[in-house]
Amino acid sequence: MHKHRNHLYALRKPMTKHQILEKASEIIADKFAEKDAFCNAKATQEYLRFKLGKYEREVFAVMLLDNQNQLSEYRELFFGTIDSATIHPREVVKAVDVV
């Protein structure tokens, strides 16, 4: 896939549904790589809806931001049932400490 200046995309070969969704995911992730993406609640909500909306169960994730609110890393740490997730604080601290 090739990106043009006017944000049009051209495919060089046929793609499966999964491949198309992966490319769409990359495009959406690029949108959130912009400088002020996480400075307002609406943009953050949209990003998290994109990342977590596919799940039918509880997910505990962390967004690691730098001092300019740019995303350094996004990690999904715990997966639970449809209405709860068990969180282990030690694992959260380890995930944050690595960065």
Steps between C-alpha positions, in 0.01 A plus 500: 500500500628842409408824675457810289527861619122552484437200726385268222624145513571271204518122533756317293342155532176339616466480877300287742254655745753447778774680305267793427410528868869490595573786259203696633634443850838642396335808349299564815808448719689755286222750565564471872875538460443872440638741756189597699300180462463430873459856628123476500260243636307456173810395304608264776152348517501448123840330513396268783172417327703403193746289701253335740175495305567160346494323836189349655666476839675728746853609411742691719746697292752774564591794282852619567532867407802727495500847658348643178207255506630297209445127518821312577333163531160336532478166680209271572597338829201307631197335345199407705146378457209690353456707817828494696877471477750412770780757517836429660664832602846342499462419128386854423804643674728258314345601166552869572845451650635338182443814293 
